[in-house]
């Protein structure tokens, strides 16, 4: 299979997955109880009927499916049902910058931190430092973000009063959300890369490099680390998905004005059009990241490159 045909196949799979996601999303939203115009105080029947008609909710099921899919094909995500005059695209564009900055910084921290820590652990293996870090990694893996977030808020914001707890208004306000978001992915990637480095250290080419007189650091950085990148790259797709998904609750916990907060608010308000738009945007983002990581992995790995 040529490289072009492989990329074409991934693109076709991407569009097929998005089509399935959009269709399933429509039917699932129809199954949700209640609606955006339901409240403790019932609306006037004429007002309620007018709202239903303006958003196409009074049309037949077939007409709603047709209008929904044709609008998506035209790039129209609709208008928010709870925020009159605001389109879903405008809400996504306004909130995406905070989510993008937070997740990009988290990805950089996780990648650079895992590379550095894994190399140091392997270089000084079988010592007290490795044993201590391994225990810390196990703790980080065992506890979710919903545990770390409140704990960090209590210690650093309320008890010691060192860091701000909400919004992203200053550089220091990024610290707690980033730590909460990065702990588990960083621990996972460190353990993965460390095991890969250990395996490559046992290979014949490593012993050959040592026999040539190269220092331990040179062997580790020039040969072992380079050959461990396949395992590292293979996890970048799931890692990005984990960070993006994890940012939902982190944004809500730290009052970050991002897409995660908008999604939670849309669910509470039963804002169907905004829920659909955010879900499709997130789904597209995750599918694109996974496809790009898959293509990159096959480009870098000589064994997989033959399959292209």
Protein Blocks (a to p, Z undefined) as FASTA:
>chain_A
ZZklmmmmmmmmmmmmmmmmmmmmmmmmmmpgcjfkbcfbdcdfklmmmmmmmnopmpcf
klmmmmmmmmmmnopgbjafklghiafklmmmmmmmmmmmmmmmmmmmmmmmmmmmmmmm
mmmgoiaklmmmmmmmmmmmmpcfklmmmmmmmmmmmmnomacfedjfbfklmmmmmmmm
mmmmmmmmmmmmmmmmmmmmmpmklmmmmmnopafklmmmmmmmmmmmmmmmmmmmmmmm
mmmmmmmmmmmmnopacfklmmmmmmmnopaklmmmmmmmmmmmmmmmmmmmmmmmmmmm
mklmmmZZ
